[in-house]
Amino acid sequence: MASTASHQSSTANRQWRLRNRPVGIVDGDTFELTECPVPQPREGEFCVRLIFLSLAPVMRAYIVDGGVIEERLPIGSVMRGRGVGEVIASHHPGFAVGDIVHGPFGWQDYAISDGSGRVLKLNARVGSSSLALGALGLTGFTAYFGLFDIGRPTAGDQVLVSGAAGGVGSVAGQLARIAGCRTVGTCGGRDKSRWIVDALGYDAAIDYRGADLASAIREALPDGIDIYFDNVGGALLEAAIDHIRNDGRIVVCGSISQYLSGEDKRGPSNYFDLVYRNARMHGFHIYHYENRFREAEERLATWIEEGRLAPAEDRRSGFETMPEALRGLFESANFGKCVVQIGDDPLA
């Protein structure tokens, strides 16, 4: 017999479903809001009431071409995405009512899971459950493994982070500071440039919208770049390669500048410069580190408790705002990890 939380009250499950594939940024015709009954778990399953839903630029790839490792989302399907929620009913021995879990639950109020598909429990309780989508979830884990395992920072290294005001970038820059590095971030607009310095502790900021990239990098990092944490790709990646130091490391994490480019996707034209500088460019995918997620969660939680890591969160409210919030990522509207709250948070 399933255990069930007493506070479950809604009988409707709202869902955002894919209606059309966008050309360019997502718009009002991309998704359709629907409702269905709240699902009930069968043997070996549990039901999650979603509290926060995550937004990331790669979501556009899910609905256009699937991205690198995902299949393209079929028309009519619930929009793909991670969320964090509370288990409210369970027929699963590994998940109890009251557990806070995060996983690929989709854009909906309630989801059924059997625990597969990389559903994780939030073990560290150092703040809102939304941290499971940010600093204490895949976003934080990506910054952690990308910087420490691939970037391999040492004190005094000169670090450049692109997309510094985004989810991963806002964590990566702070971790580089913890490692004793000098950190410079790129972002769009004067407000964000001030914010990453004042709120995140970056030593300097480069506004890519108003700057000649080569000149701006030379001014901010006159001795060159030891580690470039790349979330953007495109022209910024090429500019970073031009300024990489001997034995430099480029962490290839994302390529938001290419997500809207259609067929015009290309690699850096100056990649062979890495040979002359004995530098390396290393891509990675976060799920390859799945057996070490607990390590990352514990270390990140410790730094949060010590006040050395400040989770940066751009929180919206209301299930109906999901498409608009996704669009905002491509308009550089977010400051930190973008999440949308759709339910009450028991950890608040």
N, C-alpha and C positions, 0 to 999 in steps of 0.2 A: 504494500500500500504506500502511496506517495506521501511524503511529508509536505505540508503546504503552509505558506506564510499567511497569517491572518489578515494582513493589510491589503491583499489583492482585491481590487474592487471593480476595475474596468472590465467591461465585456467586449470592448472593441480594440482591435489591433490596427493602428494606422501604419500604412506602408507607403514609401515613395518607390514607384516602379518606373523603369526606363520606358519612355514612350517613343523617342526619336534619337538618332545619333546626331550629335551636334557637328556643325561646321564652324570651327573656331571655338570660342568660349561657350560653355553651357548657357542656355537661355530658358525662357519660360515654357518652351515646347519640349524640352528634353525629358522632363519627368512628369508623372501623373500621380496625384495623391489618391490612395484607395483605402478601404477598410475591410477587415475580415474579423471573424471571431478570434478571441485570444486562444492560442493553441494549448493543448494539454499534453503533458509528457507521457510516453509509453514506457514500458520496462527498459531500463538502461539509458533513460533520457532525463533531462531536467529542463525546466522553463526559467528563462531569465527575463526580468523586468529591466529594460534598458534605462539608464540614468543619463549618460553622456554618449554622444556619437562623435567620432573622429572625422576630421576632414584633412585631405592631403592632395597635392597637385596630381599625383599619380592616378587618382580616381578617374580623371578624364580619359586616361589610357585604357582603363577597364572597359569603358563603354564605346571606345572608338576602335581599338585594335587589340585590346587585352593586355597590353604591356608585354614585358619579357617573359614572365612565368605564369601569367593568368590567362585563362581562356576568355575570349570576348564575351561580355555579358549579353545574353539574348534579350531581344525586345520583349517587354512585358514582365521581366524579372524584377524582384526587389533589388534596389541599388546595393551594390557590394560596398562594404566598409566595416571597419572595426568599431566596437562600442564596448562600454563597461556597464555592468549592471549587477543586480542582486538576484540570486537564486531564490525563487518564490515557491517552487514545487519540484520535487525530485524523486525519481525512481532509480537514481544512480548512486552506487556505493561510494564513489569518489567525490561527490559534490552534495553538500548539505544546504538546506534552507538557511539563508543568511550569508552564505559565501558571496564575496565580491569577485566577479570574474570578468575577464576581458577577452574578446575574440572577434572573429569575423561574422558578427551577428546580422549585419545589414542595416539598412535605414528603416527601422520599424520599432514599435514600442515593446514588443515581446518576441522572443525567439526560443526555439527548441534546439537543444544540442545534446549530443552523446559524449561530449568531451573531446572529440577528435577535431582536426582542423586548427590546431594550435590555440586552443582555449586555455587560458592561464588564470591561475588564482592570483589576486593581489595579496601578497604576503606582508609587505611593509605598510604600516598604517601611520603615515606621517602627515596626513592632510586629506583633502578631498579625494573621492574616488576617481575624479577626473585625471589624477596623476598617472593612473594606469594607461592613459592614452598619450601621456606626455613624458615627463622625465622618468617615470617608473614603469614605462611600457616600451613598445617597440621604438618609439621616437628617441627616448633616452638611450636605449640599448644600441641603436644605430650610431649615435654620437659616441658612445663609450667604446664600442669595438672598433669603429672606424678610426677614431683618434689613437687609442692606445695600442691596438693590435696592428694596425696598418701604418698609421702616422708615426708611431713610436717616438713620442716627444721626449726631449730632455730639457732640463732647465736652461733658459736662455735662447731656445729656438725661436725663430721668427715665423709666426703662423698667420696665414690668411684663410679666412672662412667666407665663402660666398653664401648668399641667402642667410645672412647672419641674424636676421630678425624673424626667421621662420622657426618651425618646430625643432628640427634637428640642429640648425645653425645656432639657435639661442642656447642650446645645451653644449654643443661642441666648443664654442668660444669660452664658456665658463670652465669647462674641463681643461682646456689648454692653459688657462690662467692658474688653475689648481696645480698643473704640472710645472709651473714656473716659467711659462712661455710668454713672450710678447705677442699680443693678439690684435689683429686688424680684421674688421668685418666689412663686407660689401652689402649694401641694401639700397632700396629705392626711395629717395626723398629725404629732405632735411630732417623731418620729424623722426623718422626711423634712425637716421644717423645719430641724432642726439640721444635717442632712446637706448641704442645698443651700448653706447658709452656710459650713460648715466645709470641705466637699470641693470645692464648685464656685465659691466666692467670691462668692455673692450677698451684697449688703449687708444684706438683710433678707428674712424669709420670712413669708407669711401662710398659716396653716392654715385652709383653707376649711371644715373639718369643725366647728371650734369657734368660729368668728368670725362676727360680723356683718360682712358684706363691706364695706358702705359705711364703717363705722367703721374697719375694719382698713386699708382703702386710704387713708383720710384720715390715719391715724396714720403709716403707712409712707411715704406720698407726699403730704405736706401741701401741696405746691405744684402737685399734679396730675400727670398722665401725658402725656409727650410721645409715647411709643411703647408701644402695647400689642400684644404678640405673643400671639395667641389660639390656643390648642390645645384649648380646652374648650367655648366657646360658652355658651349658656344664660344663667343668672342672673349668672354672672361677667362675661360680655360686657356685659350691661346695666349692671352696676356700674362697669365700666371706662369705658363711654361717659359715665356721669354725672360722671366725674372727668377726662375728656380735656381737655387744654389747647387754647388757640387754636392752629391749624395742627398739631394732633396727628395721628398716623398709627396706624391699627389694621391690623395684619397678620393676615388671616384665613387660618389654616393648617389647623386641625382643629376638631372639635366632639365630643369624646369624651362630653360630657354628654348628647348627643342620640343616640348610637349605639344605645342600648338603649330609646329612648323610643317605638318603634313609630310610630304615626300622629301622636303628639303632638310633632311637630317644628315649631319656630317661630323666627322671627327676633326681633331685639331690638325691644321696643315703643317704645323711646326713640331710635330711629335718627335721627329728625329733628333731635335736638340737635346732630348733626354739622354741620348747616347753620349754626346760630348761632355755632359755634366755628371755622368754616372748616376743619374737620377732615375726614379722609377714611378710609374703610374699604375695603381693597383685598384681594381674594382672589387666590390664585395656585395654580398646579399645577406641581410640580417639573419635569415633562417638558417644559414650555415653555422651560426653560433648558438643554436637553440639549446644545446646541452650546457651552456654557460649563462643562460638568462638569469638564473638565481644569483650568480656571482655579481652580475651587473646591477641587479635590483638592490642587493644589499649594500654595495659600495655607493651607489647613487643616493639611496635613502640616508646613509650615514652622512654624506656631504650636505644633504638637505637639512638634517637635524643639527649639524654643526654650523649652519648658516653660510657655508661656502658655495653652495649651489642654490640659486633662486629659480624655481620653476617659472617659466614665462608662459602665460596662458591667455589666449584671446578667447574669452567665453561669450557665446551668444546664447539666447534663450528662445525656445519654441521650436517644436518639430517642423512647423510650417516654413521655417527660415533655412532649411537645409540647402536647397538649390542656390539661393542667394549667397549663402556663406561659401559654398564651393566656388562660385563665380568670383567671389572676392579674393580668393587666393591668387588668381591670375591677374588681378588688378592691384596687387601689392597692398591689400587692405588690412592684412593681419599683422599683429604684433605678438609674436610667439606662436605656440601651438594652438591651432584653432579647434575648438570643441563646441558642441551645441548641447545645452542641457535640456532634456525632455522629460525628466522625472525627478522626484525627491531623492536627495542623497543622504543615506543613513550615516555617512561619515562626516557630514557637514557640521 
